[in-house]
């Protein structure tokens, strides 16, 4: 009985000390539209933009986490320009433990489909470098050289946490959203994204789907899909947090 009480006390102590603060980052915004495509068949034609879909999904993730009593912030709650350094500054100001960046993919191939999840790490994959080029477009010239040094330092500090976070979230998306809507998984991948490096904390970058593919574009604009995707992300975050807590309990119990 004493052991049981001791274990419960340890659990409560760890949970209290690990009250996670989560920062949700809707990609792009303001002057930066991100990926975009002209939606045909409507009168008048409408320009569909990554920044708008990313914000809608990010807001739903934010709402669900708030409902579960997490401390949660958004890097933007409206259509405004937020630079990569500003996003990093928000992460510092809010003392965020986790950083979740929401993006929408694009491809010159009209048949491109699927969702993927990135964590910060080095790699040599050409296909991933194309995605990086799109998402890192704000960084230019000398900034890239400076940030490359930062990336190398931050990777060492965060990859052991960011990778399992990405795996947990991606698994939930695959098992729920992927199965329900028949969407293919493009996997969990390493990527050198400056928004993750600048935040200097464990984080992932989510590519929800392809705005350039009509079927995926229509689906991502559906509020029901957005809610389902947000729920999967939140479930993944919670499972990651719980796994971290249980690991600490086991370590504490061995002492």
Secondary structure, 3 states (H helix, E strand, C coil): CHHHHHHHHHHHHHHHHCCCEEEEEECCECCECCCEEEECCCCCCEEEEHHHHHHHHHHHHHHHHHHCCCEEEECCCCCCCCCHHHHHHHHHHHCCCEEEEEEEECCCCCCCCCEEEEEECCCCCHHHHHHHHHHCCCCCCHHHHHHHHHHHHHHHHHHHHHHHHHHHHHHHHHHHHHHHHCCCEEEEEEECCHHHHHHCCCEEEEEEEECCCHHHHHHHCCHHHHHHHHHHHHHHHHHHHHHHHHHHHHHHHHC
